[in-house]
Amino acid sequence: MDDRVLILAPRGRDAAIASDLLGRNDIVAYVCRDQMDLIAELAKGAGAVMLTEEALATEEVAPLAEWVAAQPNWADIQFVVLANGTRTPRTPRATQRLTDLGNVLLLERPLHAEAMLGAIRSALTARRRQYELRDVAVTLERAVLDRTSELRTARESLEIALEAAGMGSWDIDLTTGEIPAYAAARRDLWLSGGPTRLDHGNVP
């Protein structure tokens, strides 16, 4: 997992201060120039994103929202957003921009350094768990595929052996009485005038 924290804060010294704080606490940070740079770096891999609310207001957020929507099913990267810190209610458009990012943790400014570090560490921990769950899912999927392939091979080998021996085999569906037979079994049953369906009363 790439555990970099991507920072987008185009105004003032927020980006420099945040990058320095994270670096002093052994967290790798990368300061993005703009939203397109952020998206390019996200494609390379990241553990979390920190951005200021004004960064969302200065650019059209649609490209970033599209990237968020296109994440794999197992992924849900967190955006730690540094809010404006004003008492004025957000406009519907500003609220929608935050909603479009999906997994958002909003931090009101001014904030303490420990609050920022705690939020980033939590975001990175959650991201690591996402990768761990992805790896478990991949392992299980491979195991299922391998087992399915083994069963298919065994079934095919059984059919070949039965055909070569002139024998047949069939299964009985206990709920319906249906007997889906192998080709040889169907042939033998037809030649002998045997049943292709069992009455439920005859099934143990």
Backbone as ProteinMPNN parsed JSONL, in Angstrom:
{"seq_chain_A": "MDDRVLILAPRGRDAAIASDLLGRNDIVAYVCRDQMDLIAELAKGAGAVMLTEEALATEEVAPLAEWVAAQPNWADIQFVVLANGTRTPRTPRATQRLTDLGNVLLLERPLHAEAMLGAIRSALTARRRQYELRDVAVTLERAVLDRTSELRTARESLEIALEAAGMGSWDIDLTTGEIPAYAAARRDLWLSGGPTRLDHGNVP", "coords_chain_A": {"N_chain_A": [[0.838, -1.203, 0.0], [0.493, 2.23, -0.817], [1.191, 4.726, 1.307], [1.157, 7.472, 1.22], [0.244, 10.863, 1.991], [-1.742, 12.988, 0.262], [-1.741, 16.404, -0.436], [-3.755, 19.202, -0.966], [-3.832, 22.469, -1.083], [-4.229, 25.391, -2.102], [-3.967, 28.056, -1.302], [-2.238, 30.5, 0.665], [-0.154, 29.407, 3.422], [-0.918, 26.912, 4.142], [-0.494, 24.352, 2.945], [2.312, 24.017, 3.106], [2.7, 24.121, 5.886], [1.151, 21.931, 6.773], [2.429, 19.814, 5.407], [4.978, 19.94, 6.55], [4.357, 19.367, 9.242], [3.341, 16.735, 9.061], [5.581, 15.43, 8.006], [7.422, 15.682, 10.107], [6.371, 13.869, 11.789], [6.795, 11.421, 10.733], [5.209, 10.786, 8.518], [4.615, 10.43, 5.171], [4.266, 13.021, 2.866], [2.769, 14.643, 0.057], [2.648, 17.521, -1.814], [0.199, 18.785, -3.853], [-0.156, 20.535, -6.961], [-2.506, 21.368, -8.194], [-5.963, 20.391, -8.843], [-5.921, 18.524, -10.969], [-3.334, 17.567, -10.812], [-3.547, 16.353, -8.334], [-5.38, 14.28, -8.93], [-3.839, 12.805, -10.727], [-1.809, 11.912, -9.035], [-3.307, 10.423, -7.238], [-3.976, 8.293, -8.855], [-1.591, 6.958, -8.893], [-1.414, 6.024, -6.36], [-2.337, 6.31, -2.939], [-2.659, 7.034, 0.588], [-4.353, 8.731, 1.94], [-6.156, 11.848, 1.616], [-5.611, 15.265, 2.075], [-7.208, 18.306, 2.062], [-8.056, 21.752, 1.537], [-11.112, 23.527, 2.122], [-11.496, 25.692, 0.469], [-10.037, 24.953, -1.73], [-11.74, 23.307, -3.09], [-13.586, 25.115, -3.903], [-12.352, 26.756, -5.734], [-11.927, 25.358, -8.065], [-13.54, 23.323, -10.573], [-15.185, 20.58, -9.308], [-15.925, 18.221, -10.461], [-14.163, 16.414, -12.015], [-12.62, 15.242, -9.949], [-14.64, 14.109, -8.397], [-15.535, 12.202, -10.196], [-13.343, 10.495, -10.259], [-13.458, 9.524, -7.644], [-15.908, 8.143, -7.725], [-15.217, 6.11, -9.426], [-13.642, 4.37, -8.037], [-12.392, 1.116, -7.013], [-14.562, -1.547, -5.748], [-13.718, -2.288, -3.204], [-12.402, -0.102, -2.23], [-12.218, 3.063, -0.555], [-11.172, 5.849, -0.24], [-10.202, 8.287, 2.184], [-11.053, 11.712, 2.561], [-9.663, 14.319, 4.18], [-10.879, 17.232, 5.105], [-10.123, 20.575, 5.473], [-12.018, 22.894, 6.909], [-13.535, 26.147, 6.281], [-13.963, 27.527, 8.613], [-15.76, 29.502, 9.266], [-18.753, 31.071, 10.566], [-20.826, 31.241, 8.903], [-23.455, 29.619, 7.231], [-23.019, 26.826, 4.992], [-23.361, 27.025, 1.463], [-25.807, 25.392, -0.663], [-24.439, 24.427, -2.9], [-21.767, 24.282, -2.028], [-22.043, 22.368, -0.033], [-22.804, 20.184, -1.603], [-20.458, 19.768, -3.032], [-18.775, 18.696, -1.075], [-20.211, 16.382, -0.475], [-19.953, 14.984, -2.866], [-17.405, 13.984, -2.704], [-17.562, 11.789, -1.144], [-16.234, 9.876, 1.181], [-15.676, 11.762, 3.687], [-13.959, 13.644, 6.127], [-14.517, 16.277, 8.117], [-12.77, 19.01, 9.289], [-12.832, 21.705, 11.378], [-11.374, 24.891, 11.106], [-9.821, 27.389, 13.235], [-7.48, 24.712, 14.05], [-6.029, 22.272, 16.274], [-2.7, 20.966, 16.129], [-2.48, 18.28, 16.933], [-5.058, 17.339, 16.501], [-5.217, 17.341, 13.726], [-3.175, 15.49, 13.102], [-4.229, 13.209, 14.349], [-6.531, 12.756, 12.828], [-5.442, 12.205, 10.292], [-3.883, 9.93, 10.834], [-5.894, 8.117, 11.55], [-7.265, 7.969, 9.125], [-5.294, 6.775, 7.523], [-5.01, 4.312, 8.789], [-7.546, 3.197, 8.347], [-7.42, 2.999, 5.58], [-5.366, 1.099, 5.233], [-6.654, -1.144, 6.233], [-8.595, -1.473, 4.284], [-7.017, -2.309, 2.11], [-6.069, -4.708, 3.202], [-8.452, -6.198, 3.428], [-9.076, -6.34, 0.731], [-6.965, -7.971, -0.175], [-7.531, -10.346, 1.214], [-9.991, -11.0, 0.053], [-9.191, -11.44, -2.593], [-7.533, -13.674, -2.253], [-9.41, -15.575, -1.329], [-11.091, -15.702, -3.552], [-9.368, -16.783, -5.463], [-8.923, -19.274, -4.285], [-11.487, -20.403, -4.424], [-11.837, -20.503, -7.207], [-9.764, -22.276, -7.871], [-10.607, -24.581, -6.51], [-13.045, -25.055, -7.776], [-12.14, -25.607, -10.343], [-10.747, -27.983, -9.834], [-12.851, -29.682, -9.054], [-14.334, -29.702, -11.426], [-12.539, -30.976, -13.148], [-12.339, -33.455, -11.888], [-14.947, -34.373, -12.186], [-15.191, -34.519, -14.961], [-13.296, -36.52, -15.443], [-14.518, -38.668, -14.171], [-16.801, -39.002, -15.762], [-15.607, -39.788, -18.165], [-14.449, -42.189, -17.383], [-16.721, -43.708, -16.682], [-18.045, -43.796, -19.123], [-16.204, -45.219, -20.639], [-16.324, -47.676, -19.383], [-18.822, -48.473, -19.942], [-20.801, -47.861, -18.199], [-23.184, -46.15, -16.068], [-24.211, -43.161, -14.309], [-26.116, -41.263, -12.012], [-27.784, -38.411, -10.567], [-30.097, -37.616, -7.948], [-32.628, -35.34, -7.463], [-33.869, -34.518, -4.525], [-35.947, -32.869, -3.867], [-37.588, -32.548, -6.072], [-37.687, -34.963, -7.367], [-36.549, -35.317, -9.791], [-34.235, -36.778, -12.134], [-31.356, -35.93, -13.18], [-29.395, -37.209, -15.551], [-26.191, -38.59, -16.491], [-24.877, -38.85, -19.842], [-24.472, -41.57, -20.588], [-25.953, -42.869, -18.65], [-28.53, -41.93, -19.172], [-28.91, -43.108, -21.659], [-28.841, -45.842, -21.018], [-30.999, -46.023, -19.245], [-33.083, -45.401, -20.977], [-32.957, -47.475, -22.857], [-33.62, -49.593, -21.223], [-36.121, -48.949, -20.511], [-36.443, -47.663, -18.15], [-37.156, -45.393, -15.344], [-37.269, -41.803, -15.576], [-37.874, -40.115, -13.671], [-38.56, -39.897, -10.235], [-41.101, -40.848, -7.939], [-41.994, -38.921, -5.092], [-42.702, -40.484, -2.965], [-41.142, -42.73, -3.202], [-38.667, -41.965, -2.544], [-36.138, -42.132, -0.147]], "CA_chain_A": [[0.0, 0.0, 0.0], [1.154, 3.532, -0.819], [0.556, 5.455, 2.412], [1.364, 8.918, 1.13], [-0.888, 11.766, 2.163], [-1.733, 14.016, -0.776], [-2.225, 17.678, 0.112], [-4.148, 20.229, -1.924], [-4.18, 23.693, -0.353], [-3.607, 26.357, -3.014], [-3.831, 29.407, -0.766], [-1.487, 30.71, 1.893], [0.917, 28.486, 3.798], [-1.516, 25.696, 4.691], [0.153, 23.159, 2.4], [3.657, 23.913, 3.661], [2.59, 23.818, 7.316], [0.661, 20.561, 6.912], [3.475, 18.913, 4.947], [6.042, 19.937, 7.557], [3.848, 18.679, 10.425], [3.28, 15.301, 8.782], [6.942, 14.946, 7.85], [8.049, 15.575, 11.431], [5.751, 12.725, 12.465], [7.08, 10.228, 9.919], [4.151, 10.54, 7.544], [5.042, 10.964, 3.878], [3.273, 13.934, 2.288], [3.055, 15.192, -1.28], [1.824, 18.707, -2.058], [-0.268, 18.839, -5.242], [-0.262, 21.889, -7.502], [-3.914, 21.647, -8.483], [-6.801, 19.202, -8.797], [-5.477, 17.536, -11.951], [-2.141, 16.945, -10.234], [-4.05, 15.464, -7.285], [-5.957, 13.083, -9.555], [-2.724, 12.026, -11.279], [-1.126, 11.252, -7.925], [-4.222, 9.406, -6.719], [-3.868, 7.134, -9.741], [-0.367, 6.248, -8.526], [-1.641, 5.405, -5.063], [-2.258, 7.198, -1.779], [-3.333, 6.542, 1.773], [-5.378, 9.696, 2.346], [-6.051, 13.162, 0.974], [-5.955, 16.426, 2.889], [-7.38, 19.488, 1.234], [-8.802, 22.84, 2.153], [-12.421, 23.7, 1.51], [-11.402, 26.664, -0.619], [-9.512, 24.26, -2.907], [-12.901, 22.79, -3.808], [-14.355, 26.239, -4.442], [-11.623, 27.442, -6.802], [-11.909, 24.526, -9.273], [-14.673, 22.431, -10.795], [-14.871, 19.359, -8.57], [-16.434, 17.055, -11.195], [-13.15, 15.388, -12.316], [-12.259, 14.534, -8.723], [-15.803, 13.295, -8.037], [-15.549, 11.069, -11.121], [-12.317, 9.556, -9.788], [-14.0, 8.903, -6.436], [-16.962, 7.198, -8.12], [-14.626, 5.004, -10.183], [-12.814, 3.526, -7.181], [-12.839, -0.283, -6.908], [-15.562, -1.775, -4.702], [-13.098, -2.43, -1.885], [-11.69, 1.132, -1.883], [-12.987, 4.243, -0.155], [-10.154, 6.719, 0.337], [-10.786, 9.357, 2.982], [-10.651, 13.094, 2.346], [-9.67, 15.155, 5.376], [-11.111, 18.569, 4.568], [-9.976, 21.679, 6.421], [-13.122, 23.801, 6.615], [-13.221, 27.575, 6.325], [-13.997, 28.008, 9.976], [-16.673, 30.636, 9.421], [-20.051, 30.717, 11.137], [-21.829, 31.341, 7.849], [-23.853, 28.291, 6.729], [-22.566, 26.495, 3.646], [-24.354, 27.06, 0.409], [-26.105, 24.047, -1.172], [-23.397, 23.993, -3.83], [-20.604, 23.907, -1.229], [-22.385, 21.101, 0.612], [-22.781, 19.146, -2.63], [-19.058, 19.471, -3.352], [-18.283, 17.786, -0.044], [-20.926, 15.113, -0.644], [-19.414, 14.308, -4.046], [-16.138, 13.33, -2.369], [-17.856, 10.512, -0.488], [-15.716, 9.636, 2.529], [-15.113, 13.051, 4.094], [-13.862, 14.035, 7.527], [-14.453, 17.733, 8.106], [-12.11, 19.611, 10.443], [-13.028, 23.151, 11.393], [-10.222, 25.715, 11.493], [-8.458, 26.886, 13.507], [-7.458, 23.424, 14.726], [-4.77, 21.929, 16.915], [-1.88, 20.042, 15.342], [-2.796, 16.903, 17.308], [-6.317, 16.967, 15.854], [-4.899, 17.025, 12.337], [-2.421, 14.234, 13.076], [-5.137, 12.119, 14.691], [-7.411, 12.508, 11.686], [-4.658, 11.577, 9.231], [-3.526, 8.574, 11.255], [-7.112, 7.298, 11.457], [-7.528, 7.756, 7.701], [-4.306, 5.815, 7.016], [-5.346, 3.008, 9.36], [-8.71, 2.708, 7.606], [-6.966, 2.65, 4.227], [-4.637, -0.167, 5.325], [-7.646, -2.209, 6.391], [-9.211, -1.688, 2.976], [-6.094, -3.133, 1.327], [-6.042, -6.041, 3.788], [-9.685, -6.876, 3.025], [-8.948, -6.646, -0.697], [-6.077, -9.114, -0.326], [-8.252, -11.528, 1.678], [-10.995, -11.32, -0.968], [-8.482, -11.998, -3.756], [-7.095, -15.016, -1.874], [-10.585, -16.443, -1.305], [-11.559, -15.891, -4.929], [-8.458, -17.726, -6.118], [-9.17, -20.602, -3.71], [-12.744, -20.893, -4.995], [-11.593, -20.841, -8.611], [-8.942, -23.485, -7.911], [-11.427, -25.716, -6.09], [-14.017, -25.291, -8.842], [-11.415, -26.262, -11.431], [-10.47, -29.35, -9.403], [-14.101, -30.437, -9.11], [-14.693, -29.884, -12.832], [-11.633, -31.989, -13.687], [-12.733, -34.75, -11.328], [-16.228, -34.749, -12.8], [-14.924, -34.927, -16.342], [-12.589, -37.805, -15.395], [-15.519, -39.681, -13.826], [-17.64, -39.248, -16.937], [-14.809, -40.546, -19.139], [-14.3, -43.554, -16.874], [-18.017, -44.382, -16.788], [-18.313, -44.033, -20.546], [-15.316, -46.29, -21.105], [-16.751, -48.936, -18.777], [-20.193, -48.751, -20.32], [-21.619, -47.714, -17.0], [-23.837, -44.862, -15.94], [-24.377, -42.609, -12.964], [-27.05, -40.157, -12.024], [-28.101, -37.756, -9.305], [-31.527, -37.483, -7.69], [-33.051, -34.124, -6.776], [-34.828, -34.996, -3.531], [-37.094, -31.96, -3.75], [-38.476, -32.652, -7.242], [-37.708, -36.316, -7.91], [-35.899, -35.338, -11.102], [-32.984, -37.528, -12.203], [-30.51, -35.448, -14.269], [-28.439, -38.295, -15.72], [-25.123, -38.465, -17.472], [-25.295, -39.352, -21.158], [-24.529, -43.031, -20.609], [-27.06, -43.288, -17.801], [-29.764, -41.658, -19.91], [-29.035, -44.108, -22.713], [-29.161, -47.125, -20.406], [-32.365, -45.952, -18.736], [-34.006, -45.394, -22.12], [-32.964, -48.816, -23.431], [-34.268, -50.525, -20.302], [-37.459, -48.469, -20.192], [-36.445, -47.236, -16.754], [-37.751, -44.077, -15.065], [-36.46, -40.58, -15.592], [-38.379, -39.303, -12.559], [-38.991, -40.717, -9.122], [-42.149, -40.303, -7.083], [-41.449, -38.573, -3.794], [-42.938, -41.568, -2.013], [-40.105, -43.75, -3.343], [-37.375, -41.418, -2.138], [-35.981, -42.293, 1.308]], "C_chain_A": [[0.866, 1.242, 0.0], [0.463, 4.394, 0.234], [0.873, 6.945, 2.398], [0.078, 9.664, 1.442], [-0.753, 12.859, 1.112], [-2.395, 15.276, -0.231], [-2.557, 18.633, -1.022], [-4.661, 21.434, -1.141], [-3.534, 24.859, -1.098], [-3.376, 27.749, -2.432], [-2.987, 29.429, 0.504], [-0.433, 29.649, 2.139], [0.376, 27.176, 4.349], [-0.793, 24.437, 4.225], [1.528, 22.952, 3.016], [3.623, 23.521, 5.134], [2.157, 22.367, 7.524], [1.732, 19.549, 6.509], [4.593, 18.8, 5.973], [5.599, 19.157, 8.802], [3.825, 17.169, 10.214], [4.682, 14.715, 8.675], [7.641, 14.759, 9.184], [7.479, 14.424, 12.241], [5.805, 11.462, 11.613], [5.934, 9.824, 9.004], [4.551, 11.212, 6.232], [3.927, 11.802, 3.273], [3.735, 14.41, 0.923], [2.095, 16.343, -1.515], [1.484, 18.786, -3.542], [-0.441, 20.29, -5.69], [-1.717, 22.297, -7.695], [-4.685, 20.332, -8.493], [-6.347, 18.133, -9.78], [-4.211, 16.83, -11.479], [-2.548, 15.968, -9.14], [-4.587, 14.174, -7.873], [-4.858, 12.185, -10.126], [-1.994, 11.268, -10.174], [-2.006, 10.186, -7.28], [-4.136, 8.128, -7.55], [-2.621, 6.308, -9.428], [-0.513, 5.521, -7.194], [-1.459, 6.39, -3.923], [-3.024, 6.589, -0.626], [-4.464, 7.434, 2.222], [-5.143, 10.996, 1.595], [-6.432, 14.229, 2.001], [-6.096, 17.616, 1.966], [-8.187, 20.54, 1.98], [-10.125, 23.02, 1.417], [-12.376, 24.691, 0.359], [-10.804, 26.053, -1.878], [-10.648, 23.689, -3.746], [-13.676, 23.916, -4.478], [-13.674, 26.895, -5.636], [-11.596, 26.658, -8.108], [-13.195, 23.709, -9.368], [-14.338, 21.062, -10.197], [-15.277, 18.09, -9.326], [-15.354, 16.019, -11.524], [-12.754, 14.574, -11.089], [-13.405, 13.628, -8.278], [-15.891, 12.058, -8.938], [-14.513, 10.025, -10.704], [-12.828, 8.806, -8.562], [-15.021, 7.826, -6.801], [-16.392, 5.967, -8.813], [-13.723, 4.11, -9.336], [-13.303, 2.077, -7.215], [-13.802, -0.454, -5.734], [-14.959, -1.817, -3.303], [-12.529, -1.107, -1.369], [-12.642, 2.264, -1.52], [-12.035, 5.212, 0.546], [-10.81, 7.884, 1.073], [-10.183, 10.713, 2.626], [-10.788, 13.845, 3.667], [-9.732, 16.602, 4.889], [-10.997, 19.6, 5.685], [-11.002, 22.742, 6.046], [-12.704, 25.245, 6.813], [-13.226, 28.153, 7.732], [-14.882, 29.222, 10.196], [-17.997, 30.154, 9.993], [-21.167, 30.774, 10.092], [-22.188, 29.944, 7.338], [-23.342, 28.068, 5.31], [-23.715, 26.613, 2.66], [-24.662, 25.625, -0.033], [-25.016, 23.53, -2.109], [-22.146, 23.547, -3.079], [-20.836, 22.573, -0.527], [-22.327, 19.954, -0.375], [-21.354, 18.774, -3.003], [-18.463, 18.504, -2.338], [-18.92, 16.41, -0.188], [-20.335, 14.307, -1.791], [-18.103, 13.573, -3.762], [-16.349, 12.015, -1.626], [-17.394, 10.46, 0.952], [-14.962, 10.873, 3.02], [-15.101, 13.18, 5.609], [-13.609, 15.542, 7.546], [-13.836, 18.228, 9.41], [-12.248, 21.123, 10.359], [-11.743, 23.86, 11.832], [-10.695, 26.88, 12.359], [-8.49, 25.573, 14.275], [-6.075, 23.151, 15.288], [-4.028, 20.912, 16.056], [-2.219, 18.59, 15.661], [-4.103, 16.424, 16.676], [-6.079, 16.586, 14.406], [-4.165, 15.693, 12.239], [-3.326, 13.046, 13.384], [-6.041, 11.751, 13.534], [-6.665, 11.778, 10.57], [-4.284, 10.146, 9.6], [-4.724, 7.633, 11.173], [-7.427, 6.976, 10.005], [-6.573, 6.717, 7.12], [-4.583, 4.413, 7.544], [-6.526, 2.384, 8.61], [-8.313, 2.257, 6.201], [-6.209, 1.327, 4.224], [-5.603, -1.334, 5.456], [-8.358, -2.507, 5.074], [-8.325, -2.581, 2.111], [-6.032, -4.557, 1.872], [-7.278, -6.84, 3.39], [-9.646, -7.229, 1.54], [-8.098, -7.887, -0.895], [-6.746, -10.409, 0.119], [-9.267, -11.969, 0.626], [-10.347, -11.959, -2.191], [-8.045, -13.433, -3.463], [-8.263, -15.998, -1.888], [-11.097, -16.727, -2.716], [-10.686, -16.891, -5.667], [-8.695, -19.144, -5.608], [-10.44, -21.214, -4.282], [-12.55, -21.317, -6.446], [-10.784, -22.126, -8.739], [-9.772, -24.712, -7.555], [-12.459, -26.067, -7.158], [-13.361, -26.02, -10.01], [-11.114, -27.716, -11.088], [-11.723, -30.225, -9.499], [-14.52, -30.707, -10.552], [-13.834, -30.98, -13.462], [-12.01, -33.382, -13.198], [-14.022, -35.248, -11.967], [-16.015, -35.247, -14.224], [-14.228, -36.286, -16.384], [-13.551, -38.932, -15.08], [-16.379, -40.016, -15.027], [-16.893, -40.085, -17.972], [-14.695, -42.001, -18.697], [-15.603, -44.333, -17.0], [-18.35, -44.734, -18.231], [-17.475, -45.192, -21.054], [-15.751, -47.648, -20.582], [-18.168, -49.318, -19.163], [-21.144, -48.669, -19.143], [-22.249, -46.323, -16.974], [-23.93, -44.418, -14.494], [-25.353, -41.462, -13.044], [-27.249, -39.609, -10.625], [-29.618, -37.693, -9.17], [-31.769, -36.182, -6.936], [-34.164, -34.512, -5.818], [-36.05, -34.088, -3.401], [-38.085, -32.128, -4.887], [-38.615, -34.079, -7.755], [-37.059, -36.426, -9.267], [-34.578, -36.104, -11.017], [-32.179, -36.995, -13.382], [-29.359, -36.426, -14.465], [-27.307, -37.903, -16.656], [-25.575, -39.114, -18.779], [-25.445, -40.866, -21.173], [-25.695, -43.536, -19.796], [-28.385, -43.055, -18.503], [-30.004, -42.732, -20.979], [-29.473, -45.453, -22.134], [-30.583, -47.153, -19.885], [-33.389, -46.032, -19.865], [-34.108, -46.789, -22.721], [-33.715, -49.794, -22.541], [-35.685, -50.123, -19.967], [-37.577, -47.977, -18.774], [-36.961, -45.829, -16.6], [-36.755, -42.945, -15.262], [-36.926, -39.631, -14.505], [-38.839, -40.271, -11.462], [-40.143, -40.05, -8.402], [-41.543, -40.017, -5.724], [-41.637, -39.692, -2.781], [-41.882, -42.639, -2.07], [-38.741, -43.27, -2.898], [-37.238, -41.544, -0.631], [-35.997, -40.94, 1.983]], "O_chain_A": [[1.857, 1.313, 0.726], [-0.704, 4.753, 0.081], [0.859, 7.6, 3.44], [-1.024, 9.174, 1.195], [0.249, 13.574, 1.083], [-3.474, 15.219, 0.36], [-1.749, 18.85, -1.925], [-5.771, 21.423, -0.61], [-2.421, 25.27, -0.768], [-2.648, 28.545, -3.026], [-3.019, 28.496, 1.307], [0.115, 29.066, 1.203], [1.119, 26.406, 4.958], [-0.511, 23.551, 5.032], [1.874, 21.837, 3.406], [4.417, 22.693, 5.581], [2.729, 21.657, 8.352], [1.922, 18.542, 7.19], [5.097, 17.709, 6.239], [6.376, 18.377, 9.353], [4.241, 16.411, 11.09], [4.944, 13.629, 9.193], [8.373, 13.788, 9.374], [8.044, 14.045, 13.266], [4.978, 10.561, 11.75], [5.724, 8.637, 8.753], [4.794, 12.418, 6.192], [2.784, 11.355, 3.177], [4.93, 14.56, 0.668], [0.879, 16.175, -1.429], [2.377, 18.847, -4.387], [-0.822, 21.157, -4.903], [-2.106, 23.426, -7.395], [-4.127, 19.279, -8.186], [-6.385, 16.947, -9.454], [-4.035, 15.635, -11.718], [-1.973, 14.886, -9.022], [-4.286, 13.09, -7.373], [-4.932, 10.96, -10.024], [-1.607, 10.115, -10.36], [-1.504, 9.158, -6.826], [-4.213, 7.022, -7.016], [-2.596, 5.101, -9.669], [0.173, 4.533, -6.933], [-0.538, 7.207, -3.938], [-3.909, 5.753, -0.812], [-5.432, 6.962, 2.819], [-4.079, 11.218, 1.017], [-7.439, 14.11, 2.699], [-5.198, 17.901, 1.173], [-8.905, 20.238, 2.933], [-10.237, 22.7, 0.234], [-13.119, 24.557, -0.612], [-11.025, 26.562, -2.977], [-10.536, 23.596, -4.968], [-14.341, 23.705, -5.493], [-14.338, 27.523, -6.461], [-11.278, 27.222, -9.155], [-13.851, 23.443, -8.361], [-13.322, 20.461, -10.545], [-14.991, 16.987, -8.86], [-15.6, 14.829, -11.329], [-12.573, 13.36, -11.177], [-13.17, 12.505, -7.831], [-16.282, 10.984, -8.479], [-14.767, 8.823, -10.783], [-12.65, 7.593, -8.454], [-14.996, 6.726, -6.248], [-17.007, 4.9, -8.794], [-13.103, 3.186, -9.863], [-14.491, 1.83, -7.423], [-13.852, 0.386, -4.836], [-15.607, -1.431, -2.33], [-12.206, -1.001, -0.186], [-13.72, 2.405, -2.097], [-12.084, 5.375, 1.765], [-11.84, 8.403, 0.642], [-8.976, 10.844, 2.419], [-11.886, 13.989, 4.204], [-8.766, 17.126, 4.335], [-11.68, 19.512, 6.705], [-10.884, 23.404, 5.014], [-11.674, 25.539, 7.421], [-12.565, 29.155, 8.002], [-14.759, 29.9, 11.216], [-18.323, 28.97, 9.912], [-22.308, 30.401, 10.367], [-21.288, 29.158, 7.04], [-23.245, 29.009, 4.522], [-24.872, 26.34, 2.979], [-23.852, 24.728, 0.202], [-24.708, 22.338, -2.113], [-21.528, 22.547, -3.445], [-19.929, 21.746, -0.438], [-21.857, 18.868, -0.037], [-21.062, 17.606, -3.263], [-17.726, 17.591, -2.709], [-18.246, 15.391, -0.041], [-20.225, 13.084, -1.7], [-17.733, 12.651, -4.489], [-15.42, 11.218, -1.494], [-18.085, 10.946, 1.847], [-13.76, 11.009, 2.794], [-16.082, 12.873, 6.287], [-12.591, 16.013, 7.039], [-14.316, 17.908, 10.497], [-11.828, 21.741, 9.381], [-11.11, 23.467, 12.812], [-11.839, 27.317, 12.238], [-9.407, 25.334, 15.061], [-5.08, 23.722, 14.839], [-4.638, 20.107, 15.351], [-2.245, 17.752, 14.759], [-4.243, 15.245, 16.352], [-6.663, 15.625, 13.907], [-4.493, 14.861, 11.393], [-3.207, 11.994, 12.755], [-6.292, 10.572, 13.284], [-7.197, 10.842, 9.972], [-4.362, 9.249, 8.761], [-4.581, 6.479, 10.77], [-7.809, 5.851, 9.682], [-6.981, 5.875, 6.32], [-4.408, 3.433, 6.82], [-6.508, 1.198, 8.281], [-8.816, 1.252, 5.698], [-6.386, 0.516, 3.315], [-5.394, -2.391, 4.86], [-8.684, -3.659, 4.784], [-8.816, -3.5, 1.456], [-5.952, -5.512, 1.099], [-7.174, -8.019, 3.054], [-10.124, -8.29, 1.137], [-8.451, -8.762, -1.684], [-6.561, -11.452, -0.508], [-9.394, -13.159, 0.337], [-10.886, -12.908, -2.759], [-8.171, -14.309, -4.318], [-8.136, -17.114, -2.392], [-11.488, -17.851, -3.031], [-11.185, -17.743, -6.403], [-8.673, -20.101, -6.382], [-10.473, -22.405, -4.592], [-13.04, -22.367, -6.863], [-11.065, -22.964, -9.596], [-9.665, -25.753, -8.203], [-12.717, -27.243, -7.413], [-13.947, -26.932, -10.593], [-11.211, -28.589, -11.95], [-11.662, -31.363, -9.966], [-15.0, -31.794, -10.874], [-14.335, -31.812, -14.218], [-12.007, -34.352, -13.957], [-14.153, -36.438, -12.253], [-16.582, -36.259, -14.638], [-14.524, -37.111, -17.248], [-13.437, -40.024, -15.637], [-16.656, -41.187, -15.286], [-17.47, -40.983, -18.584], [-14.824, -42.923, -19.503], [-15.587, -45.501, -17.386], [-18.863, -45.814, -18.524], [-17.958, -46.042, -21.802], [-15.571, -48.661, -21.256], [-18.662, -50.37, -18.757], [-22.174, -49.343, -19.113], [-21.89, -45.444, -17.758], [-23.746, -45.213, -13.572], [-25.405, -40.76, -14.054], [-26.926, -40.259, -9.631], [-30.336, -37.714, -10.17], [-31.174, -35.954, -5.883], [-35.28, -34.804, -6.247], [-37.08, -34.511, -2.875], [-39.279, -31.887, -4.714], [-39.551, -34.383, -8.495], [-37.016, -37.511, -9.845], [-33.895, -36.091, -9.993], [-32.288, -37.533, -14.484], [-28.444, -36.476, -13.643], [-27.445, -37.012, -17.493], [-26.561, -39.851, -18.797], [-26.423, -41.392, -21.704], [-26.357, -44.501, -20.176], [-29.276, -43.902, -18.434], [-31.126, -43.198, -21.179], [-30.354, -46.118, -22.677], [-31.297, -48.143, -20.043], [-34.437, -46.66, -19.718], [-35.2, -47.245, -23.059], [-34.368, -50.714, -23.032], [-36.386, -50.831, -19.245], [-38.68, -47.88, -18.238], [-37.185, -45.134, -17.591], [-35.545, -43.13, -15.127], [-36.456, -38.497, -14.41], [-39.425, -41.317, -11.737], [-40.168, -38.827, -8.265], [-40.686, -40.762, -5.248], [-40.842, -39.84, -1.853], [-41.717, -43.393, -1.111], [-37.777, -44.035, -2.868], [-38.126, -41.11, 0.102], [-35.878, -40.858, 3.206]]}, "name": "protein", "num_of_chains": 1, "seq": "MDDRVLILAPRGRDAAIASDLLGRNDIVAYVCRDQMDLIAELAKGAGAVMLTEEALATEEVAPLAEWVAAQPNWADIQFVVLANGTRTPRTPRATQRLTDLGNVLLLERPLHAEAMLGAIRSALTARRRQYELRDVAVTLERAVLDRTSELRTARESLEIALEAAGMGSWDIDLTTGEIPAYAAARRDLWLSGGPTRLDHGNVP"}
